[in-house]
Amino acid sequence: MSCYALRRKNLAFISPNNFSSQFAFSISLLYFSTSSCSKPNAPAVYDFLVQKHKLSHVVASHVSSVLAFPKSPENWNSIISFFKGVGFTDTQLERILKIRPRLLSASLERTIQPKINAFKDVGFSDNDIADIISKVPAVLHSSTNNKVVPALSLLRGMFGSNEEVTKVLRKSGWLLLTDLNKNMVPNVIFLKSCGVSTEQITMIFKYLPRFFISKQEIVRRCVEKVDEMGVDRRSKMFVYAVAIVGSMTNGTWELKLDAFRNILGFSEDDILRTVRQMPQAFSVSEDKIKKVKEVVLSTGKYDASCFVRNPKLLMHSIEKRYKPRFEVLGILESRGVIKKWPCLTILSKMTDDTFFNEFVAPYTNEVGDELS
């Protein structure tokens, strides 16, 4: 294990799952899993894309399997040239055509340009527009006036700047396909009436946007459920608890509670305390709960009670945080350099630089050969 690896920066705090990221990734797998180019069904399409527009053989092969070559390729030329002219890279354009090859047959003036102009009209840069649309090309077939423009307006009002909206849409561009006025706006108004601040709402929205477009009755039931578990509405954890509960069905929530009981030994009081103090811990999958417990207990230095005392321990990375640090501490102990391992909470909170400076740098002369 290299010392450099120990010094790298990493975000140890794992936020609740971003559902939109899973959606975009599944699309990526669907269309980019081909390891070799199949023979094009329409050679003219293939040659047009590869020779004239210098697109990849993989993309050209895929498009040629979907579209026949038009009698006049003028519209295709115009669409490809338009995308390149407004700042889309070849990679971004290829991703769009891989996911939506039929876009080449769309109307540039009626379908494509209005979406680009909607972004430009409110000040988004060419780079940001290309980044957002290439991740969710379906935006180009969404209604400009009924979906895209209202969504951009609402999100800018919520987050305050195009920069922040861009961060959200890079992960959750599907929001532009949704009527946000239907559920998101009423849900935000309701949560504010419960005492949740705008700052808290925007923070949670970045990680769990789908919760905010849930049916209004679902959000209200989640609030009631969290109230019943004794979470103070004035607490900063209130909205986290509501969003985490809302991200699961009743059955999934009960299975998650069973995992905490059966795997980690949580009592009912322990569960309620965790809901009130660290509800994000319930976003950790059952599989990871088992793996974290296994890795931590395998050291022989800690027991399961540490998770009861500090549920946030479940949220750190096994591969980037626990395993490398345990390996270093094991080497130091075996060489007699340290006699006692640090408290797991303290160990997990350390940045990589802090860990390096405390447990690697001072001992390079004694055990440098094993740490290199």
Disulfide bonds with the S-S distance in Angstrom:
none
